[in-house]
Amino acid sequence: MPGRVSKVFAALTVVIIVASGMVSLVVCAALGLIGGALTRPSPPPSDPLPRMTPTLAPIVTITPKPTATRSRMQTPVPTAVITPTLPPTPIHGVVPPGELVEANRMAFVVRGVERPADDLVEGANDFNPPADRGKEYLLVDVSITCLKDPADVCLVSPLINFKLVGSREAYAPQILLLDVPRLLEGGEIEGGTKASGRLAFVVDDDETEMNLLYQTVMGTDQVFLALP
């Protein structure tokens, strides 16, 4: 009998130990769950959505900048009045036709005149223009002698040195004519030698008394030779 009691007691002891272990496990698990629940951070309260307050756009008023106005006085523009250039007047008189006159160390003489010379000029070359209506070509045959030493030269330019002076106008020589016989071209004349040729002009066909003018570049020396 005592042996059986000892076995029963031993079996109860094992059951108690097992039960105690199980209880301990359950308690530990329960404590873990409780601790986790206690230590879990609570989510922060969600902020309420901000209330959108409508913002009115500022009204911009553009004011034009005042500009200064200038009162400009209307000044009348003077009208240009073209005054015709009067032909030069012979101060020391006019040399008669065929007579020799000296100027700028040269001697000049008018040997003849051909008027009208339209047929001669226009027939010399097709590129020579005809004279305008109321005008005509005139050729002056002139001889020029250089009075300087043979080692020196005289310079003559038809366009610069000569004009044909009429009653109302001073006519310039026509220098762009082609193939006109003996047309004076100008240039150098050796001292002691003579050059001759024709000067061509387009003049009013009613001109009567005309004089050939020779003058230096600056106009300081000039002579007038009457046409025959």
Phi, psi and omega in degrees: 000313178301324180296318180295321179297322181295322180292320180296319182294322179293319181294320178297322180298318180295318181297319181296319181295318180295317181296320180298318179297318180294319178299319180298318179298315181298317180297317180297317179297320180294319178296322178298317180296318180296318180296318179297321179294324181287324184271351180291126181293138179279138181298137181297146179299134182290134180292141176292147179300132180295144179279122181281115178265118181299132180255124179279131178291136180295141178271117182260125178254119181269117179259119181300138181286128181294135179253141180284128178257135179257133176270107182266126180283133178280109179265123180296134179276124181293141179276127181289130178251118181275117179263121181297141178282120181285145178294146180297151181256132178296119180278320184259021178088178183243134179283130180298157180302136177087350180267149183270143177222145182253144176197135176056040178061034173223156178244134184236146174207137176269122185262342179174169181223140174240118184207132350285153182241027183297315182296320181294314184290311183290329179282344181291325181200140181295340181276351177286121185287146175288155178292148178294165180297134181086003179233168180205158176280146177221133179247130178249121178270116185234147177241136183231128178243128177277121184266011180275173178296155181302334180281353182249171180226158171251143180250133180226133175231117180305317184289327184271321191264344187237146170214154175252115188264119176256194182283335183237345189207154172253118186266136177270151180295151174268111186253357183256022178275149184246138170063020175286127183299132174059036177285127182289121182262338180083181182127216182266139173238121182294148180302134180083001180247169184236146174229144180219158179173184183254142171252127183260136178225153169249117187234164173295137185289352178258007176293139181244288183269115181228151181232141175273125181256127166249135176212152177287174184301317181274357179075014181283338180228124182208149177222153179242131179241123181288145177273143177292000000 
